Amino acid sequence: MENSLEYTVSAVHDYWNARTLGLQYVTDESLQVGSPAFFGHIRPWMNPYKFPWIMERIEREAAILKGKHLLEVGCGMGYDSLELLKRDVRVTATDLTSNAVELTRRHFAIEGVQAEEVRTANVLDLPFEDHSFDAVWANGVLHATGDTARAVKETRRVLKPGGRAIISHFYRKPSWMYVLHRWGRENIEHKEEDPPVNEFLTEEEILGMFEGFEIVEAVREHYRALPVRRSGLKAALYTYGFKPLYNMIPESIAKGLAYKYSVTAVAV
Ligand SMILES: C[S@@+](CC[C@H](N)C(=O)[O-])C[C@H]1O[C@@H](n2cnc3c(N)ncnc32)[C@H](O)[C@@H]1O
């Protein structure tokens, strides 16, 4: 990997290893990280439960992939993989960071589900043979790696022909969040600093990366400003100023400013 990308991956690793997604939602500091109560406490704020379209996607894909082998990249604490495992999909769950892997292992053990494997892996350089998986699932990951296009290419490489790439939550521009990021160095979703990389891309740029795929679905999501579990001045400005005003915009216009873009595609 070329030096500057290696440097970025190392910064991305250090950021996420200290801040596995979910830790920022803890409001009861007495909870032991990785305990059953801990996973229950943050659960309502995690993707499949917070965003109804993610749970719908899990249901839809699980019906297609029952008994098949899916790779999740950037699994965080493993909430998406957990729901896929509960629906009889065979899952290999991976993340760049060892803390995420450790939390995912504990999470699965608490829930009594068995993955094929839970291990560290860099989506920019996956430690798997070509054509290994029936599906690759990523949720809120590829835009945060430092090289989104390379991540999509690696996804294509490890998929069997006919395999499904289910990539949720590319960061889209133009979008309301892009404006907040550019104008305010907005930091409403994370407790401290922003992650080192958040690549915002146009829909054309995103779709252009899917060489060797047939697009099954490409949808705009998160076009309303939703609640965030944060305190502080920026969060207050967002919650009491920006959010109610923005959400008055008619839906047809708001959809054009959607924050996220998700693509499901089949390897050809
Ligand atoms: C926003 S979090 C999403 C976590 C999880 N998918 C979820 O929705 O809860 C981004 C995750 O991507 C992981 N990540 C970032 N760069 C990665 C890379 N190059 N390879 C694999 N995982 C990566 C981070 O460690 C982090 O766990």
The ligand as an SDF file (V2000), in Angstrom:
LIG
                    3D

 27 29  0  0  0  0  0  0  0  0999 V2000
  -18.9150    4.2790   11.3740 C   0  0  0  0  0  0  0  0  0  0  0  0
  -18.2140    2.7710   11.9700 S   0  0  0  0  0  0  0  0  0  0  0  0
  -19.4680    1.6080   11.4740 C   0  0  0  0  0  0  0  0  0  0  0  0
  -19.4740    0.3470   12.2940 C   0  0  0  0  0  0  0  0  0  0  0  0
  -20.5940   -0.6380   11.9700 C   0  0  0  0  0  0  0  0  0  0  0  0
  -20.6470   -0.9790   10.5610 N   0  0  0  0  0  0  0  0  0  0  0  0
  -21.9250   -0.1070   12.4270 C   0  0  0  0  0  0  0  0  0  0  0  0
  -22.7260    0.3270   11.5750 O   0  0  0  0  0  0  0  0  0  0  0  0
  -22.1600   -0.1040   13.6430 O   0  0  0  0  0  0  0  0  0  0  0  0
  -16.9090    2.4930   10.8120 C   0  0  0  0  0  0  0  0  0  0  0  0
  -16.1570    1.1750   11.0490 C   0  0  0  0  0  0  0  0  0  0  0  0
  -15.3260    0.9340    9.9140 O   0  0  0  0  0  0  0  0  0  0  0  0
  -14.1100    0.3960   10.3620 C   0  0  0  0  0  0  0  0  0  0  0  0
  -13.0980    0.6410    9.3310 N   0  0  0  0  0  0  0  0  0  0  0  0
  -12.5420    1.8200    8.9430 C   0  0  0  0  0  0  0  0  0  0  0  0
  -11.6310    1.6190    7.9930 N   0  0  0  0  0  0  0  0  0  0  0  0
  -11.6130    0.2810    7.7450 C   0  0  0  0  0  0  0  0  0  0  0  0
  -10.8560   -0.5420    6.8730 C   0  0  0  0  0  0  0  0  0  0  0  0
   -9.9280   -0.0290    6.0560 N   0  0  0  0  0  0  0  0  0  0  0  0
  -11.1040   -1.8760    6.8840 N   0  0  0  0  0  0  0  0  0  0  0  0
  -12.0310   -2.4080    7.7040 C   0  0  0  0  0  0  0  0  0  0  0  0
  -12.7670   -1.6730    8.5850 N   0  0  0  0  0  0  0  0  0  0  0  0
  -12.5480   -0.3420    8.5920 C   0  0  0  0  0  0  0  0  0  0  0  0
  -13.8450    1.1070   11.6710 C   0  0  0  0  0  0  0  0  0  0  0  0
  -12.9210    0.4210   12.4740 O   0  0  0  0  0  0  0  0  0  0  0  0
  -15.2470    1.1740   12.2700 C   0  0  0  0  0  0  0  0  0  0  0  0
  -15.5110    0.0590   13.0830 O   0  0  0  0  0  0  0  0  0  0  0  0
  1  2  1  0
  2  3  1  0
  2 10  1  0
  3  4  1  0
  4  5  1  0
  5  6  1  0
  5  7  1  0
  7  8  2  0
  7  9  1  0
 10 11  1  0
 11 12  1  0
 11 26  1  0
 12 13  1  0
 13 14  1  0
 13 24  1  0
 14 15  1  0
 14 23  1  0
 15 16  2  0
 16 17  1  0
 17 18  1  0
 17 23  2  0
 18 19  1  0
 18 20  2  0
 20 21  1  0
 21 22  2  0
 22 23  1  0
 24 25  1  0
 24 26  1  0
 26 27  1  0
M  CHG  2   2   1   9  -1
M  END
$$$$
